[in-house]
Amino acid sequence: MNYETFKSSFHAALRTSGLPMIGLSGHETLDLGTMDREYAVYLAPLARGIAEPFHVSASVSFSWCALLTARMATVEEDVLTELLGYEDANGVNTEQPWVRIDISLRAGLEWDKSLPLPKSGAWAEWVRETMVRLERVEPIVSTDVASETSGGHHAVLAWQGDPQITVGCNPNGELRLQAVEVHAFQGVDVPRSWDDPERTPDADPHEQLVSMFARVRAALHAWGEAMDHLLPKKAG
């Protein structure tokens, strides 16, 4: 599976989720030094205005390195022959490659707008609800977060970080809240191509991608609902 095929499967899974994309297309960059590619889409929640005055959004991106491009341009047997030589490559198996999908949920205010920093109790309540929902109820990443490789090494397949905040300082020296976000990543397997017809084919990544975008859809809604704790409390 090459880069273009993976990107097509990525977009097919996004369409299945029903999440609206911000902008007409994804954002694609090519590093002319390394020839690595990065592709990102920016998404809005299905329920508009769920966190006003915050604007809730998500970004989902993946990096495709030049080495993976070269590997996916041919079959695994040819790759092994190029690396090891014909005799040493005979009978050697390979590890299936995977692509890291980076996911970010964000809630920010309009440009030049800010809110008073919440009290410590409100922060704690927000973090508690956010983390419980994003880890147990509407998790961003799958529960399959680690595995052991054939060499006995520990492989991290998914990760979710703690919420982070962006704070500004107004002319009076008062710290003001501008945005909050949380970052995560999920590994998605990339199927290899073999010349040997007797080998069992690697699974297509479509189902992994569909499950990932379904989690992003649920997590983005939960993220927006939790923003109430950061709004100033109304008097009375």
Sequence and secondary structure as in RCSB ss.txt:
>XXXX:A:sequence
MNYETFKSSFHAALRTSGLPMIGLSGHETLDLGTMDREYAVYLAPLARGIAEPFHVSASVSFSWCALLTARMATV
EEDVLTELLGYEDANGVNTEQPWVRIDISLRAGLEWDKSLPLPKSGAWAEWVRETMVRLERVEPIVSTDVASETS
GGHHAVLAWQGDPQITVGCNPNGELRLQAVEVHAFQGVDVPRSWDDPERTPDADPHEQLVSMFARVRAALHAWGE
AMDHLLPKKAG
>XXXX:A:secstr
  HHHHHHHHHHHHHHHT  BSSSS EEEE TTT  EEEEEEE  SSTTTTTTSEEEEEEEEEE HHHHHHHTS 
HHHHHHHHH HHHHTT      EEEEEEEEEEE  TT  EE   HHHHHHHHHHHHHIIIIIS SS S  EEE T
TS EEE EEE   EEEEEE TTS EEEEEEEEEEEEEEE     S TTS     THHHHHHHHHHHHHHHHHHHH
GGGGGS     
